[in-house]
Amino acid sequence: MRIAYILTTLGIGGAEKQVVSLAERMAAGGHSVTLIVLKHAAGDEEWPVKLPVLRLNLRKTPAGIYRGLRFALNFLELFRPDIIHSHTFPANMFARMLRARGAKAVAINTIHNVFEGGWHRMLLYRLMDPFADHVTAVSTAALVRFVRLGAVPAKKIALLTNGIDTREFTPDKSRRRSARSAMRAGQMFIWLAVGRFAPAKDYPNMLRAFDEVKKTDSNVELWIAGEGDWSGLEVDGVRFLGLRRDIPELLDAADGYVLSSAWEGMPLAVGEAMAMEKPVVATDVGGVRELIGEAGFIVPANDSAALAVQMRVVASMAASERSSLGKQARRRIEAAYSMDAKAAEWEGRYRGWLAGRA
């Protein structure tokens, strides 16, 4: 098969990482794969990619969009894809415009979040629906919401969850010792959170919760790895690490993982923490509950008191109890969310949709 993946950017985000991982596995499986990227990521921090990348440098003006469409259509005439697979709202709309202007490939849109914008974006999904052949969502919560809002017909949307690279995210005791030494963790209980500073992540909620935890336990730290402006958010015991590319090492060093989001699709970072056998405390948003199952702790969104309570519960567990919970979490990821299995599932869907079209 010949597959063109369309992304808004290659920035350091979960959706982008998922697409790159999927594209690389499709290429390794013998398929011809290319990436079409609408614009550069803010700050120019991007996931490394070994595949061909067409960068459109799209400007958000009618003339800029027209030029981008024309250039992409010329490229697609040469590449001749069987599948155009786009991810997140801007790329999904761009893919639909390509179909409207004559692109012949099967067009697949993937929705990565329960919230991809306000009513005007949902209206665009509805109006442009004839130009998408299939739509997938990464969580049941996202699927249900988009159908309820009338953005996507129920008969057209399917669930296909994110995958976790269980080879990259495998716990290593030696690496844990080294990472904790490098980070001067000592005997502290370390909470880790990963993600850029953005409204969806609701870091003020996390910091309020941790401030309460710190009042009763001085032997605890919170590390936050992610880019953004963290000024004005200083809390005792919190280390803002900035953008990091050594997340497996940080997860090895950590004792627990915390998510405080106000909304999500299906957060990769939580799945990666579970693969690394870390107990997770997370807010009940998007697909978090279906991802964690019984292998972690769920609290209401925007409830820092409840978040603090569960963080204390996990930190006070015996090490053997936390280890047992972590192993249960990894087994859940291996059984239901392996990236290799998800890539095979995508390949099967692609072939089925192509056969159905023929």
Secondary structure as UniProt FT lines:
FT   STRAND          2..7
FT   HELIX           14..28
FT   TURN            29..30
FT   STRAND          32..37
FT   HELIX           42..44
FT   STRAND          53..55
FT   HELIX           62..79
FT   STRAND          83..87
FT   HELIX           89..100
FT   TURN            101..102
FT   STRAND          106..111
FT   HELIX           119..127
FT   HELIX           129..131
FT   STRAND          134..137
FT   HELIX           140..148
FT   TURN            149..150
FT   TURN            154..156
FT   STRAND          157..159
FT   TURN            166..168
FT   HELIX           173..182
FT   TURN            183..184
FT   TURN            186..187
FT   STRAND          189..194
FT   HELIX           199..201
FT   HELIX           203..216
FT   STRAND          220..225
FT   TURN            231..232
FT   TURN            236..237
FT   STRAND          238..242
FT   HELIX           247..253
FT   STRAND          256..259
FT   HELIX           268..275
FT   TURN            276..277
FT   STRAND          280..283
FT   TURN            286..287
FT   HELIX           288..292
FT   TURN            293..294
FT   STRAND          297..299
FT   TURN            301..302
FT   HELIX           304..316
FT   HELIX           319..336
FT   HELIX           339..357
//
